[in-house]
């Protein structure tokens, strides 16, 4: 249907244009015919108005004739001496008759003496009634009224709208004559036109060959070129003047085109009556031709549109049936309405499935590529041939044998730019994408680069050939300085980047990545604020013997201060020894062992000072574990101070060895409410009815660890029990965290690994 309608729409365009041309043509031809008819009617008006103008001139000459004026001035009946004047008037009237063939006779009526003078006769008053009725078609009383009408000038036509039969076929031009007073006529001039010549004049006009000419005056008297007929109401003087110049109406039972024009000289309306069929003969011929053309074109177009639509629709129908059978089962007949909509939906479904499959494949490819790089960084055990095959399948290619690894970790993010990034995974992915693309672009300008997400960091693997080995490391340092600066200034993202030494071959990537991890751990532990750190920067030579002698001297001073109960001095020496232990030492484990040795020295000194043979029971396994798991020098320092203060306080006042009731209550509350997400130190203090500062200070003094750390450790221990058989997100909710990210961060802090890795290691 849509196809067939589209063909018909194309067909309708030329038909519509043809119709517009037809309407315009008919309008133009109709207008031209009307103009021609109006011109013919105007020609009649011009000829008749010229004749009437000549009559006006004759009237003016007669009114100024001296003999006529003399007769009109006489008060008494005519005397014999006045007959000469009458004869002169008759002679002048005869001359006017000879000069104008349209005039049949001129009558001069003298009001004072009531007689009429013509070109050949003088009529007395007793003869005037017969002249009025026989020659002029009016009564004597009507004539008497006209003769005394002020400034009379009118054209009397032979037929009246109220009475047609029995009238005289005379056309009279009547005008008043005056001497001095124009308000009182002294005579009347009546010019009787030659009816035959008047009729011949009208019939000589071209317009009368196609229709009828009608003259109507203000008295609804009329004259028509055809046989006298009653005057239609539409053709009355006032009615015709209110109509358009040309219009079509039913006149005497026939459709007639009426045109009219006014004459201002004698108060006439010139009217032409032409049969509409004759008037619009050419228009009707064009109309019939156009109707035939439109009907034929439409009929042929409908037939052709039908067959073309059927022919073009057949392949579409077959395609629809084929797809419908596939969708609904083989052998079934499918009627699905709009074929285009059906095919469009089918193709869209296919494309959507293809797009989803492509997205899945791309994600899998990215994941496989990242996993391959992670295996390289963590030391794969695959054979070299298998390793190369895996790299090629994941489109990972290296152009040289020299490698350098840079591990970038996000330190801080401007929350004004990235709002709620902690709770919005898409925003955090965008941040990682910014870091990754910036590093790839700047590093890729000089070297081959591959990026892998590993251990919450982005590891950039830079690769080059031997010819660039000299400046390779220095260039990478400069490039990552630009990366760190650009990302911080442009996006408000603070990065910490640690670079390894240059390694040779794929097997060296694991060592390179281990160096970056050591550098990050060292930076975090020492509290280094530098955003860019190379493994070479922390590989310092060990201290000399003079430093060792100084350290031993300080250890003796510590023991002396404790024995002397100079605890402030002892704390100061502990700080100095801790600072010395952390300087110029590459291994973090060695730093921790030195700190434990320092604790042992303090324990021995306290035991000697208070005459205790053994104080090992005061430093339990938990305290040692906290020392070993410390993530920074400050945390180490805090743990040492806690142990030292606790020992001193308890040995100085044995009663303080027991924890206060509020601490016991706090421990119990944590054990029973650790799974609540909003559990906090302030909330526990409120439940116990004590201040937050007192609870924090007392708990740390008694337990050697902060209350918040105790909550996290309780949750971590419970999470380790729940990891088997549950996903990390569910475990996080069960132990009091809103999402898995929070649990992962806490796990890394207290266990040094992630929940997934711990679960995999235990399995």
Secondary structure by P-SEA (a helix, b strand, c coil): caaaaaaaaaaaaaaaaaaaaaaaaaaaaaaaaaaaaaaaaaaaaaaaaaaaaaaaaaaaaaaacaaaaaaaaccccccccaaaaaaaaaaaaaaaaaacccccbbbbbbcccbbbbcccccccccaaaaaaaccccccaaaaaaaaaccbbbbbbcccccccccccccbbbbbbbbbccccccccbbbbbbccaaaaaaaaaaccccccbbbbbbccccccccccccccccccccaaaaaacccbbbbbccccbbbbbbccccccbbbbbbbbcccccaaaaaaaaaaaaaaaaaaaaaaaaaaaaaaaaaaaaaaaaaaaaaaaaaccccccccccaaaaaaaaaaaaaaaaaaaaaaaaaaaaaaaaaaaaaaaacccccaaaaaaaaaaacccccccbbbbbbbbbccccccccccccccaaaaaaaaaaaaaaaaaaaaccbbbbbbbcccbbbbbbbbccccccaaaaaaaaaaaaaaaaaaacccbbbbbbbbcccccccaaaaaaaaaaaaaaaaaaaccccccccccccccccccaaaaaaaaaaaaaaaaaaaacaaaaaaaaaaaaaaaaacccccaaaaaaaaaaaaaaaaaaaaaaaccccccccccaaaaaaaaacccaaaaaaaaaaaaaaaaaaaaccccccccaaaaaaaaaaaaccccccccaaaaaaaacccaaaaaaaaaaaccccaaaaaaaaaaaaaaaacccccaaaaaaaaccccaaaaaaaaaacccccaaaaaaaac
